[in-house]
Amino acid sequence: MKLPQKISPCPVVEAVVEIRFEPCVPGDAVFGLLYTGIREDFPQSEAHPVLQIPEMIRDQDPMLRYTPHYKLLKDNFALQIGPRVLSISTVSGYPGWNSFTPMIKLILGKFFAANIAKNIERVGVRYINLFDLNIFQKMSIDFKSNDVDFRLNSSTVSSTVLNDKTISQLRISNEAKAIVDGKEMSGSIIDIDTYVLSPDYDEKNVFEKIEVCHVDEKNMFFSILLPEFIAEHAPEY
């Protein structure tokens, strides 16, 4: 199946590339070492409220293990940094993968140049898509039990899918909310987080894994939508 490069209007409200790692420096030194190399590219920065929690509690709470401590902004991109996590995301309108890729490569280069990681634990690509309709009625997946059609009710479905080279966590809801350009929007969400565990610690290899995750995420997204629904959204190939 040939996949579209894009559909219109674009449903992507957030696209994120995330790297989780084991640091080889003290956790509180990670931000400073990274910021030295990126301050000219990301001049705006802010601290997250998680820093108000004592460090001892943060270190012991597994829910906070991969929580970013700082957020940096530049144009349409947000960079988030924590003692064990680095992510780059789009914040206002998805520019497309070809426009996103140069920023991913830039941040990846800065990350490896900073020498802050002992190894990579996880590389992931996540897309959150918002539709202003009941998306279950536009999908190739059927949700029925006897006389009950779950597509017509408020429903949320989650699944973990094992691909050939990646793992995808899929979440679909027909009653969800998302912040788009500072406004709260309601509708249906297709949230796909595709990742690889423990890739080799090598810049080229990590980027290749990011590309593989992107392809698998895109395949999953279009495979669950009805072909006629895709055709109604001006697909560009």
C-alpha positions in Angstrom: 0.0 0.0 0.0 1.4 3.4 -1.1 1.2 5.8 1.8 0.3 9.5 1.4 2.9 12.1 2.3 0.1 14.1 3.9 -3.6 14.6 4.1 -5.5 17.9 4.5 -6.4 19.3 6.8 -3.4 18.0 8.7 -4.7 16.2 11.9 -1.3 16.2 13.7 -1.5 18.4 16.8 1.9 17.2 18.2 4.9 15.2 16.9 7.6 14.2 19.3 11.0 12.5 19.0 12.2 11.3 22.4 15.5 9.8 23.6 15.7 8.1 27.0 19.2 7.5 28.3 21.4 6.5 31.2 23.6 9.5 32.1 27.3 9.2 32.7 27.3 12.5 34.6 25.3 13.6 37.6 21.7 14.2 36.8 21.8 17.9 37.7 24.7 18.4 35.3 22.9 17.1 32.2 21.0 20.4 31.4 24.1 22.6 31.8 26.2 20.4 29.6 23.6 20.3 26.8 22.6 23.9 27.1 26.2 25.0 26.4 25.9 23.6 22.9 22.3 24.7 22.1 21.8 28.1 23.7 22.3 29.9 20.4 19.7 27.7 18.7 17.2 27.8 21.6 17.5 31.1 23.4 14.1 30.9 25.3 14.0 28.5 28.2 11.8 27.8 31.2 12.0 25.5 34.2 9.2 22.9 34.9 7.4 22.8 38.2 8.9 19.3 38.9 12.1 21.1 40.0 10.2 22.3 43.1 10.1 18.7 44.3 13.2 17.8 46.4 15.8 15.9 44.3 15.8 12.9 46.7 12.0 12.4 46.1 12.4 12.9 42.3 15.2 10.3 42.2 13.1 7.7 44.1 9.8 8.1 42.2 9.7 5.9 39.0 6.9 8.1 37.7 9.3 11.1 37.6 12.3 9.1 36.1 11.9 10.4 32.6 10.2 13.7 33.4 11.8 16.7 31.7 13.0 19.6 33.9 13.5 22.3 31.3 11.7 23.5 28.2 13.4 25.5 25.4 11.6 27.1 22.5 12.5 28.2 19.0 10.1 29.0 16.2 7.8 25.9 15.8 9.9 23.6 18.0 10.1 22.8 21.7 13.1 21.0 23.2 12.7 19.4 26.6 15.5 18.1 28.8 15.7 16.0 31.9 18.4 14.0 33.7 17.4 10.9 31.7 15.4 12.3 28.8 15.7 14.5 25.7 12.8 15.3 23.4 12.1 17.6 20.4 8.6 18.3 19.3 6.5 20.6 17.1 4.3 23.1 18.9 2.2 25.0 16.4 1.3 23.3 13.2 3.1 20.2 11.9 5.6 21.2 9.2 6.0 17.6 7.7 8.7 15.0 8.3 11.2 16.5 5.8 11.1 19.8 7.6 11.2 18.2 11.0 14.2 16.0 10.2 16.9 18.8 10.1 16.0 19.9 13.6 16.1 16.2 14.8 19.6 15.8 13.4 20.8 19.1 14.9 19.6 18.1 18.4 20.9 14.6 18.0 24.4 15.9 17.1 24.4 18.3 20.1 23.3 15.4 22.4 26.2 13.1 21.3 28.7 16.0 21.3 27.9 16.7 25.0 29.0 13.2 26.1 26.4 13.0 28.8 25.0 9.5 28.2 26.4 6.0 29.0 23.9 4.3 26.8 20.5 4.8 25.1 17.5 3.1 26.8 14.7 4.0 24.4 14.2 5.9 21.1 10.6 6.8 20.2 8.5 8.8 17.7 5.0 9.8 18.9 2.2 11.4 16.9 -1.0 12.7 18.3 -3.8 13.3 15.7 -7.1 15.1 16.4 -10.2 14.8 14.3 -13.5 16.8 14.7 -15.6 13.7 14.2 -16.2 10.2 15.6 -13.1 8.5 14.2 -14.3 5.0 15.0 -16.8 5.4 12.2 -14.0 6.1 9.8 -11.7 3.2 10.7 -11.2 -0.3 9.3 -11.3 -1.6 12.9 -14.7 -2.9 14.0 -15.9 -2.6 17.6 -19.2 -4.5 18.1 -20.6 -7.0 20.7 -24.0 -8.6 20.0 -26.3 -5.6 19.4 -23.9 -3.0 20.9 -21.9 -0.9 18.5 -19.2 0.7 20.5 -18.3 3.0 17.7 -21.4 5.0 18.5 -20.6 5.3 22.2 -17.9 7.2 24.1 -15.0 4.7 23.8 -11.3 4.5 24.3 -9.2 1.7 23.0 -5.5 1.0 23.8 -3.2 -1.6 22.4 0.5 -2.5 22.3 1.5 -3.8 18.8 4.7 -5.7 18.1 6.1 -4.7 14.7 9.1 -6.3 13.0 11.6 -3.9 14.4 9.6 -1.6 16.7 6.9 -1.6 19.3 3.8 0.7 19.0 1.6 1.9 21.8 -1.8 2.8 20.2 -4.5 4.8 21.9 -7.7 5.8 20.2 -10.5 7.8 21.8 -13.7 9.4 20.3 -14.1 11.7 23.3 -10.8 13.5 23.9 -9.4 17.0 24.3 -6.2 18.6 23.0 -4.6 22.0 23.2 -4.2 23.4 19.7 -2.6 26.9 19.3 -3.4 27.7 22.9 -7.1 26.6 22.6 -8.8 23.5 24.0 -10.3 21.4 21.2 -12.6 18.4 21.5 -12.9 15.4 19.1 -11.3 12.1 18.4 -7.6 11.3 19.1 -5.3 8.8 17.4 -2.2 8.6 19.6 0.6 6.4 18.4 3.9 6.1 20.2 6.4 3.9 18.3 9.7 3.0 19.9 12.9 0.9 19.9 14.5 -0.3 23.1 18.3 -0.3 23.8 19.6 0.7 20.4 23.4 0.8 19.9 25.0 4.0 21.3 25.9 5.6 17.9 24.6 8.8 16.4 24.0 7.3 12.9 22.3 4.2 14.3 20.0 6.2 16.6 18.9 8.4 13.7 18.2 5.3 11.6 16.1 3.9 14.4 14.1 7.2 14.5 13.5 6.9 10.8 12.3 3.3 11.3 9.9 4.3 14.1 8.5 7.1 11.9 7.8 4.7 9.0 6.1 2.2 11.3 4.0 4.9 13.0 2.9 6.2 9.7 2.0 2.7 8.4 -0.1 2.1 11.4 -1.9 5.4 11.2 -3.0 5.0 7.6 -3.7 1.3 7.9 -6.4 1.8 10.5 -8.2 4.5 8.5 -10.8 3.5 5.8 -9.4 4.2 2.2 -12.5 6.3 1.4 -11.9 8.5 4.4 -8.3 9.0 3.3 -9.5 9.9 -0.2 -11.8 12.5 1.2 -8.8 14.4 2.8 -6.9 15.4 -0.3 -4.0 12.9 0.1 -0.7 13.9 -1.5 1.5 11.0 -2.6 
